[in-house]
Amino acid sequence: MTGFAEASDLNASHADLPGLSKDALTARLAADWRLIMLAPSALLLQVAHPVIGSGVAEHSIFKTDPFGRFDRSYWPTLALAFYGDDSAAYGRDIRAMHKGIGGIDHVGRRYHAWEPEAYFFVLATAHWATEIVATRFGSGLTESQRADLYDGWRHTALLAGLPERAVPADLPAFEAWFERVVRERLEYHPSIDDVLETMSHPPVQAPIPVWLWKLVMWRIVGPLAVWVNTGVLPPMLRERLGLEWTARDERWLRRYAVVIRGVDRVLPRPVRTITRVVALRRKEQIMNNIRGAAGAV
């Protein structure tokens, strides 16, 4: 298990690296509202990694305030795709913010958030989720577009401070890397149960009445979220986590995807591109919060 000695290698400087163009495929797909739907599956992948799972368990407010955790991590992470030439400085602050996240995990392994594999895996799951959105819930991607999509996420990884050697050079190399991480590194970390429980029974939020919250969120939204996000997981990980998925489930998920594609066609553009809208509207606040957190480490 790598520890801080190797994690401290994460000190790449890409001060002159330009941000993504607003017309880049990665920026356009990162803005897609459907990505929010798959945020829980990306989080499941992340916390199955022993380093990220331990960081979430010991340094995150996820269990007590999952909506706050989402608000303070989803938009800021994907903002790397939208902040143009401010992205390099922003990426340095994100890297610095994670400096203090480390410790000993539940089985005695040292971990640190700067471990290159774990640090990149967060953005790797963003790439994975955007491709799932485009291919399973969207109109699909050509092979050239798939390569372009990965190139954009690789670029954001460099903006976030990863050294070139820590990021697979192209899509085939990434696919081999991702498959290896899923096969060899992901595990049934205790944080998995926390994510599944919170997904199915999110904490009641005032001022919504408890009875109404439980009726809508615990009986409808939560189970639907668990079902959809179970269905899109890599089958190897789904089996490792003991999550059941049948041929019938798969058929229904394909029908559900047809509905989602229909909904996407009628939504107004600001809703369809909600992540870009929120990240840009809150840019000053997000950048100041990350800069403040980085300075406090």
N, C-alpha and C positions, 0 to 999 in steps of 0.2 A: 504494500500500500504506500503510495507516495505521500510525503508529508510536506511541511513548510519549506524544507531545504530545496526541494524540486519546485514547489509552488512559487518560490521567490524568483524563479526564472521568468515569471510573467511580468516582464518589465519593458516590453517593446514600446518604442516611441514612433508614432506615425503622425507627427505634428503637421506634416505637409500633405497628408492624404486627404483628397477631397471627399465630401460626403456623396451619397447617392443622388443622382438626378431624380427629380420628382416624377419623371416619366419612366424611370427604371421599372422593370417588371417586378422586382422585389419590393419596391416602394408601393407599387399599385396593389399587389396582393397582400402586403402587410396591412393595408388600410381596410381590407374587406371585413365587413361586419360579421361574417360567418366564422372568422377566426376566433371570436369571443366564444362561440359555441364549443370550440375544440380546446379552449384554454385548459380545462380540467384534464384532458388526456395528455397534453404537453406537460402539465404539472405532475401527473402520475409517472410519466417517463422520467422526469427530472428527479423526483424523490426516490425513485427506485435506484438511482445512482447513489452509492453509499456516502459520497462526499456531500452531495446536494441534500440528500435526505437528512443527514446529520445536521447540516447548516439550518435547514428549515425547522427541525425538531428543537434545536437549542437556541437559535437566534431569530426566530420569526414569530410574528403575532398571528400566524395562520389559524391556529386552533381557536383562539379567543376572538379574533376579528378577521374572518376570511375576506369579507368585502373590503375592509381597509387594506388588507394585504394585497388583494387584487388591484385596487386603485393605485397603490404605491409601487407596484411592480410591473403590471401589464403595460400601461401606457408608457412609463419611462423606458422599459426595455425596447419596445418596438419603436420608440421615438428615434432610435439610432438610424432608422430608415428614412426619417423625414426632416432631420435638422441640417441637411446640406453641409455647408462648410463649417458650421458650428459643431459638427458631429465629432471631430477629432478631440477637441477640448472636452466635450461632453463625455466622450468615451473614457478619457483619462480620469474624469471625476468618478465615473461608474467603477472603474478599476480600483481607484483609491478607496472608494466607499466600502469595498469588500475586504480591505486589508485586515481588519480585526476579526473576521469570521473564520474561526478555526477551533480546534479542541480535540477531545478524545471521544470517539463514538461509543455506541451502546455495547460493542464487543471489544473495546480497547484499542481500536485503530486510530492513529493520528489522522486528522484531515484538515484541509485549509481550502477556502473558497478560491484561492489563486491557483490551485492545481490545474494545469492547462487543459487536461481532458475534461474535467468537470466544468471549468469555466466556459469552454467552447460548447459543451453539451447543451447548455441553456439556449444558445443561439441555434444549435443543431436541431433542437426540438421546434424552434420557431420555423426553420426551413421545412422540417417534416410536416408541421401543421399547415403551413401555407400550401404545400403541395397536395396534401389531403383535401383541403378546401377546394382547390382548383380542379382536382381530378375526380373526387367523389361527390362533391356538392356544387361543382361549377361546370364549365364547358370543356374542361380538359386542357392539357398542355402538349405541345409537340416536344420532341426530344431536344430540339434547339432551345425551346423555351425553358425546359427543365434545367438545362445547363446554365442558361442565363439567370434563372432563379437562384441556383446555388451560388453562382459567381457573386450575386448581390449580397447574399447572406455571408459569404466568405469575406467580402469587403467590410461588412459591418463588424465582423469578428476582429479584423485588423484594427478598425477604428476603436474597438473596445479594449485594445491593448495586447491582443494575442500576438506572439511572434509568428512569422511566416511558417516555420517548421511545425508549429502546433496545429495548423489548420490544413486539412487535406486540400491538395492543389486543384482538383477538379471534381466533377460530379461522380465519375466512377470510383475515384479514390475515397470520396466522402461516403458513398454507399457501402463500400467495403468496411470503412471505419465504423460507420453507424451500426452495421450488422454485427461487427465484432463487439462493440460496446454493449449492445443489447444481449448478445449471447454470453459474453464472458464477465461483464461488470455489473449489470443490473441485477437486483435482488429484491426479495420481499422485505424491504426495510420497514420498520415500525411506522414510519411516516405515511406509508401506503394506506394503512387503516384509517389514519386521521383524515386523509384526503377523501377517501370513499365515504366515511361517515359524514363529513362536512358537506360533501356534494349532495348526499341523499337527504340530510337533515340540517340545512343551513340554519345558523342561529337566528332566532326571531329578531326582527329589526323594528324598533319603535319608529313612528307611532302606529304601525299596522297592528290591528288586534291579533292576539295570539291564535285564536281559533281560525281566523282568515289566513294567516301565514301558514299554519300547519295544513290547512285544507289545500291551498294552492301550491306551496313550496314543497311540503313533505309528501303529498300524495300525487302531485302531477309533475311539477318542474324538476324536483330532485330525482325521482326515479327515471324520468326521461333523460336527464343529463347523464346519469350513471349508465344508462343503456346505450346512448349514442357514443359516449366516450369509451365505453368498453368495446364497442364494435369497431372503432377505428384503430385501436391499439395493435401493434405488431403481434400476430398470433403467438409467437414464441413467448413474449412477455405476458400475454393474457393467460396462457397456460401456467406459467410460473406463479402468477398471482392467484390462480384458482378461480378465475372469472369465467363463468359459463357463457358460451356463445354457440348457437345452433344454426343450422342451415336456414331454419325458419326466421331466426333473428336477422340473418344476412339479407334474406329476401325483403323483410320489412324495412330494413335500413335503406335499401335501394329505393323503395317506394317513398320513404321519408326524404331521401335526397331529391327526388323529383319535386316534392312539395317545396323544399327549401329553394330549389332553382326557380320555381314559379314565384315565390315570395320575393326573391332577389330582383326579378324583372320589374316588379311594381313599386319597389321602395324608392323614395326620393334619393338623389345622389348624396346629400349630406349624411343620410343614414347608412347607405351602402358603403361609404368611406369613413365610417365613424371613428376609426382609430386615428387616421390622419387628422380629422377634424379636431378631436379632443387633444391630441398631442401638440398640434400647432396652436390651438386656442389657449392651452395651458403651458406653452413653451417656457415663458419666463419663470413661472412657478415651479415647473418640473426641474428646470436647470438649476434654479436657486436651491431647491430642496436637495438635489443630488450633490451640488457643490458644498452645501452646508454639512451634509452627512459625511462627505469625503474629508472635509476639514476637521471634523470632530473625531476622526479616527486617530 
